[in-house]
């Protein structure tokens, strides 16, 4: 897909102020906690990412080995992907990532052509990890999530910490250089269309550049 075609797609994306840019990620494996490494690699190509705190990254999904790495998906129809959520008017800055090789620590990946994905409302949303500084204990964390939702003006929905595929509380970490931030996966159910788009546009918590607070429709997470 060329730049002209992508810009034509952008002309229709004015319902919300944010849009997603999705890239297929080709490679063998990545660290399970690769948010900071991916952020640093993208900043080498698109320096504006470092300064714009409204931009969020959805890190790459894969098959976890439970030893600190993920194997990237390579089946037909199930490729590993990453997303960048950015103001629609700034999306074109990230088109140059298409076809680029990125070094994420010692690992090398190549990004495919970008695809524009407008935000769509969904009653149930899911984030792989939400980090709220100072709230690492489960009950206090969930209360902080609800306070942030209220501050955004979200009036519908019920937030919870779901169990992972092993039946365990989905406790997650984001490592930034020598610092480790603790968070949890979060599911929000029963949102109105307006509130759903509000949550997706704004996100919850910090470390958005490294995968934090990036909500997608729950069916996509599955």
Buried (B, 14 or more C-beta within 10 A) or exposed (E): EEEEEBEEBBEEBEEBBBBBBBBBBBBEBBBBBBBBBBBBBBBEBBEEBEEEEBBBBBBBBBEEEEEEBBBBBEEEEEBBBBBBBBBBEBBBBBBEBBEBEBEBEEBBBBBBBBBBBBBBBBBBBBBBBBBBEEBBEEEEBBBBBBEBBEEBEBEBBEBEBBEEEEEEEBBBBBBBEEEEBBBBBBBBBEBBEEBBBBBBBBBBBBBBBBBBBBBBBBEEBE
